Amino acid sequence: MKKIKNIIYIAILSLLVVSCEDNTDSVTNPGELNGDNLIEVKVGLTDDNLSAELVEGETTSFRLEMSSILDGEVTVSLNVTSSDGDAEATFPTTLTFQNGQRAMLFDVTALDDGISESEKFTLEITNVEVDLNTNQDYYVHLGDTTRTISIKDIPTPIVTTVGDLSFTLNWSGSNDLDFFLFDSTGSIVDVSWASSTVSGETVTLAGAAADGDYTVEMWAWTVNDASIDYSVDVVAPTETQIFSGNFSGLTGVYGSQLIVLEVNKSTAGGTVTYTINQL
């Protein structure tokens, strides 16, 4: 009997080695194994929605699939976490494959958390429970277990009076980041590029500027940190909005040039409306 079990264990190890090319994350072997009837329970995310992008309130779909039909139930636990700690989202925490089922679609909806920021959600398979209708032994073979979702805020217009609109970029660490304001033709409206790793660069859209579309961009000059938290204070004559996020993997000497905000200006009499979208 020991020889048979050893052969089974060797066979399982062989499966692990071979399946490294199949994105295997773990194998679970419950109880005593019976090599004559060993069942593979393979489950994973099989959609091509690898890097979804959502505005708060929007929904995206994913596909969960098993490699074969099983006689029994397989319950998969899911979780969604956020780069800022709290994921405001609706999603199924468990999905159960029952007799005859191999695949199912499910939705994740990003909710408005009331905070102006960009964030990333991570969807993950956290557990798999198997309840077969037979006494056959099995092992769990995981395929793709995670998906990344980029979340953007619902644009909230600034409705104000005629006057300047300023944008101040602040950041963490000892990095030198410059700030540019461009109009829709790509011409520079304003630039702030002090040679300093001290946080704080400000560009201004003058009150007399024409209505239309503008972009606010960050150009990296000196990068000493792999991950840089940032915020942009947008100050209008009657209110202030703050946008926050993170830069990662930047390249210095203007190797990284990123649009941070898209801005639309619209004037009606003495009322000016700015619609700002964080990228």
C-alpha positions as CSV (number, residue, x, y, z in Angstrom):
1,M,0.0,0.0,0.0
2,K,2.9,2.4,0.8
3,K,4.3,1.8,-2.7
4,I,1.0,2.7,-4.3
5,K,0.7,5.9,-2.2
6,N,4.3,6.9,-3.1
7,I,3.5,6.5,-6.8
8,I,0.4,8.7,-6.3
9,Y,2.4,11.4,-4.5
10,I,5.1,11.3,-7.3
11,A,2.4,11.6,-9.9
12,I,0.9,14.6,-8.1
13,L,4.3,16.3,-7.9
14,S,4.7,15.7,-11.6
15,L,1.4,17.4,-12.2
16,L,2.7,20.4,-10.2
17,V,5.9,20.6,-12.2
18,V,4.0,20.4,-15.5
19,S,1.3,22.8,-14.5
20,C,3.7,25.5,-13.6
21,E,3.2,26.7,-17.2
22,D,-0.6,26.7,-16.6
23,N,-0.4,29.4,-13.9
24,T,-0.9,27.0,-11.0
25,D,-1.1,28.7,-7.6
26,S,-1.9,25.8,-5.2
27,V,-2.9,22.2,-4.8
28,T,-4.9,20.8,-2.0
29,N,-5.0,17.1,-1.1
30,P,-7.6,16.3,1.5
31,G,-7.4,13.0,3.5
32,E,-6.1,9.7,2.2
33,L,-5.7,9.6,-1.5
34,N,-7.0,6.9,-3.8
35,G,-4.9,6.8,-6.9
36,D,-7.5,4.8,-8.9
37,N,-10.1,7.6,-8.8
38,L,-8.2,10.9,-8.2
39,I,-10.2,13.9,-9.5
40,E,-8.7,17.2,-10.5
41,V,-10.8,20.2,-9.4
42,K,-9.5,23.1,-11.5
43,V,-11.0,26.5,-11.2
44,G,-10.0,30.0,-12.2
45,L,-10.8,33.3,-13.8
46,T,-10.8,32.7,-17.6
47,D,-12.0,36.1,-19.0
48,D,-9.8,38.5,-20.9
49,N,-10.9,41.4,-18.6
50,L,-7.4,41.7,-17.1
51,S,-7.2,45.4,-16.4
52,A,-10.7,46.9,-16.3
53,E,-11.3,50.6,-15.8
54,L,-14.4,51.9,-14.1
55,V,-15.9,55.2,-13.1
56,E,-17.6,55.0,-9.8
57,G,-21.1,53.6,-10.4
58,E,-20.1,51.5,-13.4
59,T,-20.0,47.7,-13.6
60,T,-17.7,45.2,-15.2
61,S,-18.0,41.4,-15.6
62,F,-15.7,38.4,-15.1
63,R,-15.9,34.7,-15.9
64,L,-15.2,32.0,-13.4
65,E,-14.7,28.5,-14.9
66,M,-13.9,24.9,-14.1
67,S,-12.1,22.6,-16.4
68,S,-14.7,19.8,-16.2
69,I,-18.1,19.0,-15.0
70,L,-18.2,17.4,-11.5
71,D,-20.7,15.4,-9.6
72,G,-21.2,17.6,-6.6
73,E,-20.7,21.3,-5.6
74,V,-17.7,23.6,-5.8
75,T,-18.0,26.8,-3.8
76,V,-15.6,29.6,-4.6
77,S,-15.0,32.5,-2.2
78,L,-14.2,36.0,-3.7
79,N,-12.9,39.2,-2.2
80,V,-12.3,42.7,-3.5
81,T,-9.7,45.0,-1.8
82,S,-8.6,48.5,-2.6
83,S,-5.2,50.3,-2.8
84,D,-6.6,52.7,-0.2
85,G,-7.7,50.0,2.2
86,D,-11.5,50.0,1.8
87,A,-13.2,48.7,-1.4
88,E,-16.5,50.4,-1.9
89,A,-18.0,47.8,-4.3
90,T,-20.8,45.3,-4.7
91,F,-19.8,41.7,-5.8
92,P,-20.7,38.1,-4.9
93,T,-18.7,36.9,-2.0
94,T,-19.3,33.2,-3.0
95,L,-20.2,31.4,-6.2
96,T,-21.3,27.8,-6.3
97,F,-20.9,25.4,-9.2
98,Q,-23.6,22.7,-9.0
99,N,-24.1,19.5,-10.9
100,G,-23.6,20.2,-14.6
101,Q,-22.2,23.7,-14.3
102,R,-18.7,24.6,-15.6
103,A,-18.7,28.4,-15.9
104,M,-20.5,31.5,-14.7
105,L,-20.3,35.2,-15.2
106,F,-20.5,37.7,-12.3
107,D,-20.3,41.4,-11.9
108,V,-18.3,43.9,-9.8
109,T,-19.7,47.4,-9.4
110,A,-17.6,50.3,-8.0
111,L,-19.5,52.5,-5.6
112,D,-19.0,56.2,-4.9
113,D,-16.9,56.5,-1.7
114,G,-17.3,60.2,-1.5
115,I,-13.5,60.8,-1.7
116,S,-11.7,62.4,-4.6
117,E,-9.0,59.9,-5.5
118,S,-7.9,57.3,-8.0
119,E,-7.6,53.8,-6.7
120,K,-7.1,50.2,-7.8
121,F,-9.3,47.3,-6.8
122,T,-7.9,43.7,-6.6
123,L,-10.4,40.9,-7.2
124,E,-9.2,37.6,-5.8
125,I,-10.2,34.0,-5.4
126,T,-9.6,33.4,-1.6
127,N,-10.9,29.9,-1.1
128,V,-12.3,26.8,-2.8
129,E,-14.5,24.2,-1.1
130,V,-15.4,20.9,-2.7
131,D,-18.4,18.7,-1.8
132,L,-18.5,15.7,-4.2
133,N,-21.5,13.3,-4.3
134,T,-19.0,10.4,-4.4
135,N,-16.2,9.2,-2.1
136,Q,-13.5,9.9,-4.7
137,D,-10.4,11.7,-3.7
138,Y,-9.6,15.1,-5.3
139,Y,-7.1,17.9,-5.5
140,V,-7.7,21.6,-6.2
141,H,-5.8,23.1,-9.0
142,L,-6.1,26.9,-9.3
143,G,-5.7,28.9,-12.5
144,D,-5.8,32.7,-12.7
145,T,-6.9,33.9,-9.3
146,T,-6.8,37.7,-9.5
147,R,-7.9,40.7,-11.6
148,T,-7.1,44.4,-11.3
149,I,-9.7,47.2,-11.7
150,S,-8.7,50.9,-11.9
151,I,-11.4,53.1,-10.3
152,K,-12.0,56.8,-11.3
153,D,-14.2,59.3,-9.4
154,I,-17.5,60.5,-10.8
155,P,-16.6,64.0,-12.1
156,T,-18.1,66.7,-9.8
157,P,-18.3,70.0,-11.5
158,I,-17.1,73.2,-9.8
159,V,-19.7,75.9,-10.3
160,T,-18.1,79.2,-9.4
161,T,-17.6,82.9,-10.3
162,V,-15.2,84.3,-12.8
163,G,-11.6,84.1,-11.5
164,D,-8.4,82.1,-11.6
165,L,-8.4,78.3,-11.2
166,S,-5.1,77.0,-9.7
167,F,-3.7,73.5,-9.5
168,T,-1.1,72.6,-6.9
169,L,0.7,69.3,-7.0
170,N,2.2,67.8,-3.8
171,W,4.0,64.5,-3.5
172,S,5.8,62.2,-1.2
173,G,9.5,61.4,-1.0
174,S,12.5,63.2,-2.4
175,N,11.4,63.5,-6.1
176,D,11.4,66.5,-8.5
177,L,8.1,66.5,-10.3
178,D,7.1,69.3,-12.7
179,F,3.6,70.5,-13.5
180,F,2.2,71.6,-16.9
181,L,-1.1,73.1,-18.1
182,F,-1.9,72.6,-21.8
183,D,-4.8,73.8,-23.9
184,S,-6.6,71.7,-26.5
185,T,-4.0,72.5,-29.2
186,G,-1.2,71.2,-27.0
187,S,0.2,74.6,-26.3
188,I,1.5,75.4,-22.9
189,V,-0.7,77.7,-20.8
190,D,1.4,77.6,-17.7
191,V,4.3,75.6,-16.2
192,S,5.9,75.1,-12.8
193,W,9.3,73.4,-12.9
194,A,11.4,74.5,-10.0
195,S,14.6,72.5,-9.7
196,S,13.8,71.1,-6.3
197,T,12.7,67.9,-4.6
198,V,10.6,69.9,-2.2
199,S,6.9,69.1,-2.9
200,G,4.7,71.8,-4.4
201,E,4.3,73.0,-8.0
202,T,1.4,75.3,-9.0
203,V,-0.1,76.1,-12.4
204,T,-3.0,78.5,-13.0
205,L,-5.8,78.8,-15.5
206,A,-6.5,82.5,-15.7
207,G,-10.0,83.7,-15.2
208,A,-9.8,85.3,-18.7
209,A,-8.9,82.0,-20.4
210,A,-11.2,80.9,-23.1
211,D,-13.8,78.2,-22.6
212,G,-12.8,74.8,-23.8
213,D,-10.7,71.7,-22.8
214,Y,-7.4,71.7,-20.9
215,T,-5.1,69.1,-19.5
216,V,-2.9,69.2,-16.4
217,E,0.2,67.0,-16.7
218,M,3.0,65.8,-14.4
219,W,6.4,65.4,-16.0
220,A,9.0,63.5,-13.8
221,W,12.5,65.1,-13.7
222,T,14.1,63.3,-10.7
223,V,12.7,60.0,-9.4
224,N,14.1,58.4,-6.3
225,D,11.1,56.4,-5.2
226,A,9.3,53.5,-7.0
227,S,6.0,54.6,-5.6
228,I,4.9,58.2,-5.1
229,D,1.7,59.3,-3.4
230,Y,0.4,62.6,-4.7
231,S,-2.4,65.1,-4.3
232,V,-3.7,68.0,-6.4
233,D,-5.4,71.0,-4.7
234,V,-7.8,72.6,-7.2
235,V,-8.7,76.1,-5.9
236,A,-11.5,78.1,-7.5
237,P,-12.8,81.5,-6.4
238,T,-15.5,79.9,-4.2
239,E,-14.4,76.3,-3.5
240,T,-11.6,73.8,-3.4
241,Q,-11.4,70.2,-4.6
242,I,-8.6,67.8,-3.7
243,F,-7.6,64.8,-5.9
244,S,-5.2,62.2,-4.7
245,G,-3.5,59.1,-6.2
246,N,-0.3,57.3,-6.7
247,F,2.5,57.4,-9.3
248,S,4.5,54.2,-9.7
249,G,7.4,53.1,-12.0
250,L,8.2,56.7,-13.1
251,T,11.3,57.4,-15.2
252,G,13.2,60.7,-14.7
253,V,14.5,63.4,-17.1
254,Y,10.9,63.6,-18.5
255,G,10.8,59.9,-19.3
256,S,7.4,59.9,-17.7
257,Q,4.8,62.4,-18.8
258,L,1.3,61.7,-17.4
259,I,-2.0,63.5,-17.8
260,V,-3.3,63.9,-14.2
261,L,-6.5,65.9,-14.8
262,E,-8.7,66.7,-17.8
263,V,-10.5,70.1,-17.4
264,N,-13.4,71.6,-19.3
265,K,-14.3,75.3,-18.8
266,S,-17.8,76.6,-19.6
267,T,-19.0,80.2,-18.9
268,A,-22.6,81.4,-18.8
269,G,-22.8,85.1,-17.8
270,G,-21.1,85.4,-14.4
271,T,-21.1,81.7,-13.7
272,V,-18.2,79.5,-14.6
273,T,-18.4,75.7,-14.6
274,Y,-15.3,73.5,-14.5
275,T,-15.7,69.8,-15.1
276,I,-12.6,67.9,-13.9
277,N,-11.8,64.3,-14.6
278,Q,-8.9,62.6,-12.9
279,L,-7.0,60.1,-15.0
